[in-house]
């Protein structure tokens, strides 16, 4: 089988080549073209042709630019090939600064924009639109923004929200440094107003000090020079600086004279203080950005501790490469955003009436005060975004700082003519505090005591052909997880699971002689759980994965879990162990459920020292939200957010009792679902540090040989579990998005088994549609049940469990499981290589070994390329599979 070969010729027109190692970014100019040809048999290579050979002058030698590592010769054969193929033009002024087998990195040293040439696919990707000057929509500030590679938002001491960007506040004033390093380049920006040299000279100097400290120490010539540059104010007995005469040569002379008599910073400070002349108030921020070519990828990062700024600035967020790969108003394709299971935003969809897309990775931070909750959005579980142009695309992976990252996207026609998607990072949280004094009140802003300072990094993978799709992006990201996050494939004999959650006990308010008291209501005892499992088996259900909630420490809203007290009304420790033995004998999974990151109202053994603090210093409390007003129900008893600092001790205590009871598995209600900070001013724990704590606990649980079932499925938990429930099955339905796609499922199928929200607890409980969705996405069925009569739920605050009476669902669920198993049981360890929309309501999924499933959600039959699928049905094809 022949292998493709891609040959690149870079035509470089310069005055001198390889004459010196000195670098001058400001003066070197390139004019070159990159030529792509596809042949067979040999791997690609790159060559550099020198099209003009001239004798370099000494001046030319000092302005020599960086040369990429490349073969300086080109054969006549390659030249002929280059002439007959498409040419990719690298804009004038861009210099090749790094190269490997897959990529070439270019830099425009005057604007600091970069470009990356993908050799394999013959495409070049720019950090900024190259035709931005022709943008007819953007004007003023929005036009200037098209030149930006990073932007900071911050608050000053007065609480004013302001912005700095690297173009307006650094590049235009030349306040940046470029350093070429191995495989890339470092650019250090100084953002802020330029502080003039004249500000080092006091505005006023008293007559006495001017004469004794300065004039008396100078020769007559220098005395006259200074007297020309200062005006004597007889009324105030002082000398005033003449700013109009302190320019250019005049300023240089005065500076030299003052330095010669040791009029130093101490003396300057004395004179400035004497007349109340403070600092100019100009505040600068230093931001280093590192670009590297690594393993066929472009890595863009801001190193840990790299951002430097004065304490008076409260930097809130940083946006990185907001226009990378931006598409124009005439191009077709889409942006991929990690909304729920995944969402597509089509280029130029004309939805300028809708708000731009923005979502925080891994959901909200419960330690941040949220007074309202208008929309319950699907969490972004996977830290990626991307763009597809059909035949080319890229996937961006937020590799570092993902716990404080957000993904933002917009369409053309609002601020400019480009469709964009990018990452931003929250460096500091802010809350407003209202201060009241009698009838007067004022609002002040409180900021996070210790801002985020860890590394932030985004890795760009460049795609072409069939891989330039959301299916290809998912495959690329899966490979990344296997390589970097130890994701491992399921065994060949893995069967389709049936996930069932059984509710043990719940709290219930009861009355004695009219006096209310808190009681415990058992819904499913351990013995009754065995009865349900036996009944499921009688209907032919196999490979049951049992999640058991509300089994210890007071039920589903359990007390602090640093120790385990099995609820006696369910059967106690002996009943629990009997259920464990039964599941082992029948080859079922058994996962007793626990919450580590939240403390429920009135939980025993809870101490306030365990709780996270908000930015304001208050305890981070959890309230339910009223559906009618979207506001918190502050009349309800609050729960609390557990500080990441307290979590390890709680997990240790739980696992000691877990091992003592002989349990083999554990269901993690929130450890793979939430990330919460602790803004305690004495020791802030940011979300990235909280993620590290969570991962350490997952590792500990994993190394204890406990099988883990995770709710939610944030990506950092993927290496430690084989089972995820309540996985995202759709998107949030934001107006700006156009299509929900199963990107989450495309990434994990064959490596992790998963299910969405419990079918009988979902908004749409139509099991036929749920089954079709499971078949389309390779998902397993999942139900939440209890054994007791449904009347036991009355007056408990658990109204949502009315649909959890197992008797209503068990037979139908077994039938649906059998149907899904017939389709999916033999592909459990296979990846999904392609998912596509064939027409409205009709989708096709292709598995690794060729099996295909076409699903029709419509109320009428569909005919796609001669293949008919009945209404609300599916069709299996591919390979030897029966239709």
C-alpha positions, 0 to 999 in steps of 0.5 A: 500500500502506497504512502502519501508524500507531501513536499513543501518548497518555501521560496524566500526572498531576502537580501542575505541568508545565513550570514550571521546569528544575530536577530533583529525582528523589527527589520527582517522581511520575508516574501515566500510561498509554501507549495504543496504536492501529494505523491506516493511511497515516500514520507514528506519532507521540507526544503528551502529554496533561495531564489535570489543570491546577493552579496550581503552588506554589513548592514544587512548582516546585522538585520538577519532574521531567524531561519527555520531548520530546513534543507537549504537546497532544492532539486530541480525535480522538486522545483518542477513539482512546486511549480505545478501545484497550489501555492500557500502564500505566507504573508510578507514579514512573517518569519519561520521560527520553528519547524518539525516534521509536521508543522512550521511556526511563523511569527510576524515580529512587528505585530507578534501574530503567529501562523502555523503551517500544517505540512500534512494537510497543506493548510496554514492557520493564523492567530488573526484574520489576514483580511481584517483591514477589509472588514466592513462591519468592525469599526473603532475599538472592534476593528482594533481588537482584530489584531489581538492575541490576548486580552485582560479584564480587570478592576482598578481600586475604584471598582471600575471595569477596564481592559488591556490587550496586547495590541493596543497597550503593548505592540503599538508602543513597542513594549514587548520582547521576543526570544527564540527558543528551541521548538518555538518562541517566547513573547513577553508583553508589557501592557499599559501606558508608557511611562515617560522619562520626564516623570523621573524628574520632579515637577517642583523643587524647592528653591533651597534644595535646587540651589544647594543640592543641584546648582552649587555642585555644577559648573557654570555651563551646566547651571545655565542648562538647568536654569533653561529647563526650570522656571523659577516661581518667586511667589512659591519659592520653588523651581518648576519643570518646563515640560515643553523644553524637556524633550529629546536632546534637552531631556537627555542633557538634564538627565545626564547632569542630575545623574552626575551629581548623584541626584538619585531616586531618594532625592527625587522621592523627597522632592516629589513628596514635598509637593504632593506629587505621587506616582503617575497612576500608570499600571503595567502588566507583564504577560509572557506567552510561549509558543511551542511545536510539540509532537505535531501540535502547537502548544500555547501557554502562559507559564506559572507565575508568569503574569506580573502586575501591581496589587492595585489591579484586580485582574479578573480574566484573560482571553487567549488567541480570540481570533485563532482560525477565525472564519469569514462571512463567506465560509461554510463550517461550524464551531464545536463547543463543549456544551453538554454532550457537544454543540455546533454553531454553524458559521454565519448562522445570522443569530446576532439576536442571540447572546454569544456562547460562553460557558465555564468548564465543569460547571459553576463554582458553588463557593461563588455566591449565585443569587439567581438561577435562570437556566439550568444548563448542561455542564461542559464536561470536556475541555475542548473546542474546535472549528471545521471548514469541511476539509480542514479543521482544528481541535483545541485542548485546554491542557492546563488551567482547565478548571478555571477556563471557559469557552467563548464563541460568536458568529459573524455580523455582530462585532465583525465579519468573523466566526470565532471560538476561543478559551478564557481563564478566570484569574480572580473571582469578585463579589459585591457587598452592600454596606448599610449605615442607617438609611444610607447604603453603598456597594463595594467589590470584594476580590479573591485574596490570592489570584490564580497563578498556575500555568494556562495552556491550550494545545492545537491539533490540526485536522484534514480530510474526514478527520476535520469533523466533530467525529474526527475531533473526538477521535483526536481527543480520545488519542490524546487521553490515551497518550496523556491521561492513561485512558484504557480500552474496555475488555473484548468480552464487555457486555452492555450494562443495565444501570439501576439506582435504588433509593435506600432511605430518605429523611421525612418530617413526622409529627407526634401530638402536633409536634414535628420531628425528623424521621427516617423513611426506608424506601428500599431495604437490602432484602427488597433490593435483592428481590428487585434484582431477582425480578430483573433477572427473571425478565432476562436482564443481565450485567446489572450495575447497581447504584445504591443511594441512601444506605448509611448515615441517615439516608440519601442526604447523609451526615458527614461521611468520614465514618460509615454507620449503615442504616439499621432500618435497611438491614444494617451492616449484615444486610448490606454484606448479604446484598454485596455477596448476592451481586458478586455471585451473579456477576453484578456491579455494586456501588454504594453511593456517597457525596464528599463535596457537599454537606446536606442541611442539619448533617451530623458531625459537620463543623464550620471549619469543614466549609468553604468560604465565599469571597466575602468571607461568609460560609459557602451555603447551598440553597434550593432555587424557586422555579417561579422566581429563579431566586434562592429559597433562603427560608430553607435550611442550607447545605454547605460546600466542603472545602477541598482542604477537608476532603482528603480526611473525609475520604480517608475515614470513609475508605477505612470503614468501606474496607472494613465492611468488605465493599468492592465498589463505590458510587461517587455522587459529586467527586466527578461532577463538581469543582468548588473553590475555598476563598478563605482569605488566609489560604485560598484554594482555587479550582485548579488546586481543588481539581488536584485534590479531587484527582488525588482522591480518585487515585486513592480510591482507584488504588484501593481496588474499589470499582468506581461509578461516577456521576456526571463524568468530568474528564479528569475522572475518566482514567479512574472509572469504567462507568458514568451515569447522568452523562450529558446526552444533549446540549443546553439549547442556547439560542446561538447553537444550532445542533447537539452532537454526541461528542462526549460519547464519541470520545468515550465509547469503547473505553468507558460505559455510560448512561444519561439521566435516569429514563424515568426521571428525565423530562421526556420519559417516552422510553421509545425515544430514550431507546433510540437515543441510546442506540444512536449514542452507544449508551446504556439504559438507566433507571432510578427505583425504590420498592416502597409504596409511592405514598411514602414520598408524601410530605418529604421534599422528594416529589421528583421520586414519584415516578420511581416506583419500580413496578411501573417500569421493570417489564418495559425496561427489560424489553428495551434493554433486550432491544438495545443489547441486540444492537450494542452488546457486541460493540461495547469495546469498539470506538465510534468512528463516525456520527453524522446527520443524514437528514432532519431527525435521521442520524447514523453511527458507525462503529470501529469494525464497520457496524452502522446504526441508522436512527429515525426520530421522525413520525414518518419513514425515512429513505436515505440513499435507497435505505428505508428506516421506519418511523421512530425506528432504527436500522442496523447495517455494515459488515455481516450485521443483519438489516 
